[in-house]
Amino acid sequence: MHKTAKHGSLVARVRRAAMPLLLVALVSALAVPAAAAPAAEVIVLPGARSAEGITAGRGATFYAGDLFRGDIFRGNLQRGTAELFIDAPDGRMAVGMAADLPHQLLFVAGGFTGQAYIYDTATGATVASYQLGDPDTSIINDVAVTKRGAWFTDSLQAKLYFVPVSPTGIPAPTFRTLELSGPAANTSGAFNLNGIQATPNGKTLIVAHSTTSQLYTVNPTTGASATIAGVSVPNVDGIVLDGRRLWAVQNNNQVTRIRLAPDLASGAVERVITSDLFQTPTTAARFGSRLAVVNAKFDTGIPPTADQYEVVLVHA
């Protein structure tokens, strides 16, 4: 069932608000030559009309979303295939996402709807939904899972939203809002807070900021933030964190791998990953020595107009 006709007003708003990103994508595609990645592979999201988010499931399983229709695909890296898993209700979007594997929950940021959704990874059923922000003044962009729940970013507000999850995997009926202070609270751009990750103990959050090209640490109790010094990641979108290593996906067709200091106060670039298969990558999931990177193809328009959307596999 096609949902495009029912999304007319939402798509129009997305197009107006996202035009600065489209210009960035076009300029970056022309200005930055991409080096080939010989070991790269491609997994097509069959029938997708757009793409943006991805997260790792169990084993070789991944979940990826259709940005403007809200649908969720489930794929397998070993088989190199993907299929439609969740045919989302009309009016939903799927931006960043993260999986809570012990509780079989998939958290999805709802973008311009101001919403967040939780799905059951076993059945695809909707477990819960939340109206985190006003759809006229919020863009719910990405999500990070901790042992106690999930954190969502808002690209227009200096806020994070937290949805608690009980030890038995039951999402709370309400959420809380964390007001940010310090450099991460900058809302001067068209898109500001973007990707988010949490340290294993959940005591520190790391957020990416598309306007300032910076990474920040955030105290999840107070909302105080600080710059991770020594790192600049222009056009940053989603981020992946594993221990002290962080991957920043950038819309200028590259992923930057960063080694963080033990106190997370600074970082150093270890490697810049490029591929001739990248076409405005937005988010990534890590599978051992490989990254699964989503091609959003914003360089074709807002909404994008490509014939297909895919996940590109590169060495991490």
C-alpha positions, -999 to +999 in steps of 0.1 A: +000+000+000+015+033-011+013+061+015+028+090-006-005+107-014-015+108+022+018+125+032+015+156+010+016+183+036+043+165+057+065+160+026+061+197+017+073+207+051+102+183+050+112+197+016+112+233+028+131+225+061+156+201+045+166+223+016+198+234+033+208+198+037+201+192+000+224+220-010+251+206+013+247+172-002+250+185-038+280+206-030+297+178-011+290+153-039+307+175-064+336+187-042+347+154-025+358+126-047+351+092-032+378+065-031+367+030-040+363+003-013+370-030-030+354-052-003+321-032-004+288-050-010+253-037-015+220-049-001+189-034-017+159-025+003+132-038-021+104-014-027+118+014-005+110+049-016+135+065+007+159+055+034+177+069+065+182+048+096+197+014+104+205-007+135+220-041+142+198-070+153+208-104+165+236-121+146+237-109+110+202-093+112+197-056+106+167-033+105+165-003+082+138+023+076+119+039+047+122+076+058+091+091+044+067+060+046+079+048+080+082+012+069+108-010+085+129-036+065+146-066+080+178-078+063+206-103+067+242-095+060+252-131+054+225-137+028+228-102+014+190-098+013+163-076+029+125-077+030+097-055+042+091-063+079+068-036+092+042-019+070+039+012+091+006+030+096+000+061+074+016+093+087+046+077+103+083+084+094+114+064+102+146+083+109+172+070+133+166+037+151+181+014+177+173-021+189+170-033+225+180-069+219+173-084+253+137-071+253+131-076+215+122-039+211+130-016+181+129+022+189+123+045+159+126+083+157+096+098+139+112+128+124+089+157+114+059+140+131+075+148+165+068+112+175+087+081+186+076+045+180+085+011+197+080-021+177+082-057+187+111-073+168+095-107+170+061-098+155+065-063+141+036-051+162+036-015+176+043-017+213+040+020+221+042+054+205+049+089+220+043+125+210+077+138+221+076+172+204+053+195+185+054+185+148+057+221+138+088+228+160+105+195+165+124+169+144+129+137+163+160+125+146+179+096+163+178+073+193+202+054+216+193+025+238+206+021+274+198-006+300+171+017+314+155+030+283+160+050+251+172+086+244+159+106+214+174+137+199+155+167+186+171+186+157+152+218+163+151+219+201+179+219+227+163+189+243+166+151+246+137+128+254+140+097+275+115+067+274+121+045+304+119+007+300+114-016+329+139-045+337+113-069+322+111-049+289+079-029+295+081+007+281+068+034+305+036+051+294+052+086+297+086+101+289+108+128+304+124+158+287+160+168+294+169+204+287+204+208+275+230+235+284+264+243+271+276+239+235+252+211+225+223+234+231+231+254+199+200+256+178+212+281+152+210+258+122+183+242+101+193+208+116+212+207+149+213+177+172+215+146+152+231+112+160+233+099+196+250+071+214+254+061+251+283+047+270+277+011+282+270+022+318+246+049+305+263+076+325+274+096+295+257+104+262+275+115+230+256+136+205+265+147+170+257+183+159+251+189+122+254+227+123+286+230+144+303+198+130+311+188+165+306+159+189+295+166+225+292+147+257+260+151+276+253+144+313+220+125+312+210+138+347+218+175+344+218+181+306+252+198+308+273+193+277+310+196+267+328+196+233+349+165+224+381+184+215+403+177+185+375+164+162+355+182+135+330+162+114+313+184+088+279+172+077+277+147+105+246+126+108+244+092+126+272+079+149+283+045+161+301+039+194+321+008+205+342+013+236+365+043+229+361+041+191+334+061+174+323+062+137+307+094+124+286+091+093+289+122+071+266+133+043+296+142+022+301+106+013+324+095+041+326+079+075+352+091+100+366+067+126+377+084+158+396+072+188+383+088+220+403+096+250+395+076+282+377+106+297+359+113+264+371+149+265+390+147+232+395+124+202+417+118+172+408+108+137+421+073+130+407+068+095+384+083+069+363+056+052+351+063+016+334+042-011+324+049-046+291+033-036+282+060-010+254+083-021+247+107+008+251+082+037+232+090+068+236+062+095+255+030+101+254-002+122+285-022+131+289-059+125+324-069+137+349-057+111+322-042+088+299-012+088+265-014+072+259+021+059+225+035+046+224+055+014+198+082+018+204+097-017+194+132-007+215+145-036+186+134-059+161+157-042+139+161-011+121+137-010+148+117-029+139+104-063+163+074-068+151+042-083+164+021-053+178+025-018+204+003-003+228-006+025+265-005+016+289-027+035+325-014+041+354-023+063+351-006+097 
